[in-house]
Amino acid sequence: MRRIGSQLLGIDRGEVTMFEDYRDGGPMWAGQGARAVRQRVSFSARFHEQPVVSLGIAMLDTHCAANLRVDVRAENVGLAGFDAVLSTWGDSRIAQARLHWTALGALKHEEDWQL
């Protein structure tokens, strides 16, 4: 379990459209093999310590004749944001995807100070 030393807990959340490859025949829709899309997400305010980020699928539009393979993860989590990554492989065909995210972490309190 992670313990947060600050008495001020920040919770930020939002959604990010990862891609809409059906519009232009992009690689997630038309491709084969390993494919990944990365989007940088910025928090609405800076955290004091590295937050915990949770991702979920808000919308996923796939081809009905192909296997569905999806991996969603948060990478490069920092005080100001993170990279949302969605990947697939094999014959999976994903037309579009949207993720929702939640970040929880310590915020700097106005009475925090260092010598």
C-alpha positions in Angstrom: 0.0 0.0 0.0 1.2 3.5 -0.8 0.9 6.0 2.0 0.6 9.7 1.2 2.3 11.9 3.7 0.4 15.1 2.9 -2.9 15.9 4.4 -4.0 17.4 1.0 -5.1 14.7 -1.5 -5.6 15.7 -5.1 -7.9 13.8 -7.4 -7.9 14.7 -11.1 -9.8 12.9 -13.9 -10.7 13.2 -17.6 -11.0 11.4 -20.9 -8.7 11.2 -23.9 -9.6 10.2 -27.4 -6.7 7.9 -28.5 -7.5 7.7 -32.2 -10.2 7.5 -34.8 -8.5 5.4 -37.5 -11.7 4.4 -39.3 -11.8 8.0 -40.8 -8.5 7.6 -42.7 -7.7 3.9 -42.7 -5.0 4.4 -40.0 -2.9 1.5 -38.7 -5.1 0.5 -35.7 -7.9 -0.1 -38.2 -6.1 -1.4 -41.3 -2.9 -2.8 -39.9 -1.6 -6.1 -38.8 0.8 -7.2 -36.0 1.9 -5.1 -33.0 0.6 -1.5 -33.0 0.4 1.2 -30.3 -0.9 4.7 -29.9 0.4 7.1 -27.2 -1.2 10.4 -26.1 0.3 12.8 -23.5 -2.2 13.8 -20.8 -1.6 16.9 -18.7 -3.1 17.2 -15.2 -5.2 20.3 -14.4 -2.8 21.1 -11.5 0.7 19.8 -10.6 0.9 17.1 -7.9 3.5 17.3 -5.1 4.4 13.6 -5.4 4.0 11.2 -8.2 0.3 10.3 -8.4 -1.3 6.9 -9.0 -3.0 6.8 -12.3 -5.9 4.4 -13.2 -7.1 4.0 -16.8 -10.3 2.5 -18.1 -11.9 2.1 -21.5 -14.7 4.6 -22.1 -15.4 3.6 -25.7 -14.0 1.0 -28.0 -15.2 0.4 -31.6 -13.9 -2.8 -33.2 -14.3 -4.9 -36.3 -16.7 -7.8 -35.7 -14.8 -10.4 -37.8 -11.4 -10.0 -35.9 -10.2 -10.9 -32.5 -10.3 -8.2 -29.9 -6.9 -7.7 -28.2 -6.3 -4.5 -26.2 -3.7 -3.4 -23.7 -4.1 -0.1 -21.9 -1.5 1.4 -19.6 -0.2 4.6 -18.1 3.5 5.3 -18.7 6.0 8.1 -17.8 3.8 9.2 -14.9 5.1 12.5 -13.5 3.9 15.4 -11.4 2.4 17.2 -14.4 1.0 14.4 -16.5 1.4 10.9 -18.0 1.4 9.0 -21.3 -1.8 7.0 -22.0 -0.9 4.0 -24.2 -3.3 1.7 -26.0 -1.9 -1.2 -28.0 -3.1 -4.2 -30.0 -1.6 -7.0 -32.0 -2.4 -9.8 -34.4 -5.5 -9.4 -36.7 -7.3 -7.0 -34.2 -9.0 -4.1 -35.9 -9.9 -1.1 -33.8 -11.7 1.8 -35.4 -11.6 4.2 -32.5 -10.9 4.3 -28.8 -11.4 6.7 -25.9 -10.0 6.2 -22.4 -11.0 7.7 -19.1 -8.4 8.3 -16.4 -8.2 9.1 -12.7 -5.1 10.3 -10.9 -4.7 10.4 -7.1 -1.8 11.9 -5.2 -0.5 14.4 -2.7 -0.7 18.1 -3.3 1.5 20.7 -2.0 0.0 22.4 1.0 0.5 26.2 1.5 2.0 25.5 4.9 4.6 23.0 3.6 8.1 24.5 3.7 11.7 23.3 3.8 14.8 24.7 5.4 
